[in-house]
Amino acid sequence: MNGKCFRIRNSITGAYIHVTLFKLLEFETRAEALWYMRRNGLSPEIYYVEEIR
């Protein structure tokens, strides 16, 4: 990984999308996160991709 990771965050609640209760869903690129949002029907008006690190 290039030292960066991307997460999907709910702009209303501030919560991140999780894989499990204790593991956050992380992506290596912004494009992967956006693809996940489209594939799972997450509204871009509510969810956004956030760069971490």
C-alpha positions as CSV (number, residue, x, y, z in Angstrom):
1,M,0.0,0.0,0.0
2,N,1.2,3.5,-0.7
3,G,0.6,4.8,2.8
4,K,-2.8,6.1,2.1
5,C,-6.2,4.4,2.5
6,F,-9.7,5.5,1.8
7,R,-12.9,5.0,3.8
8,I,-16.5,5.6,3.2
9,R,-18.2,7.9,5.7
10,N,-21.8,8.8,6.4
11,S,-22.0,12.7,6.3
12,I,-25.0,12.7,8.6
13,T,-23.9,10.4,11.5
14,G,-20.1,10.5,10.9
15,A,-20.0,6.7,11.0
16,Y,-17.7,4.7,8.7
17,I,-18.7,1.6,6.8
18,H,-17.5,-1.5,8.6
19,V,-16.6,-5.0,7.4
20,T,-17.3,-6.4,10.9
21,L,-18.1,-4.7,14.2
22,F,-14.5,-4.0,14.9
23,K,-12.9,-3.7,11.4
24,L,-13.4,-0.7,9.2
25,L,-13.8,-1.2,5.4
26,E,-10.7,0.3,3.7
27,F,-9.7,0.8,0.1
28,E,-6.3,1.4,-1.6
29,T,-7.7,3.9,-4.1
30,R,-10.6,6.4,-4.2
31,A,-11.8,4.8,-7.4
32,E,-12.3,1.4,-5.5
33,A,-14.3,3.2,-2.8
34,L,-16.5,5.0,-5.3
35,W,-17.1,1.7,-7.2
36,Y,-18.1,0.0,-3.9
37,M,-20.6,2.9,-3.2
38,R,-22.1,2.6,-6.7
39,R,-22.3,-1.2,-6.5
40,N,-24.0,-1.2,-3.1
41,G,-26.4,1.7,-3.9
42,L,-24.9,4.2,-1.3
43,S,-26.1,7.7,-2.0
44,P,-23.3,10.2,-2.8
45,E,-25.6,12.8,-1.1
46,I,-25.1,11.0,2.2
47,Y,-21.9,9.0,1.8
48,Y,-18.5,10.3,0.8
49,V,-14.9,8.9,0.4
50,E,-12.4,10.2,2.9
51,E,-8.6,9.9,2.6
52,I,-6.9,8.6,5.7
53,R,-3.1,8.9,6.5
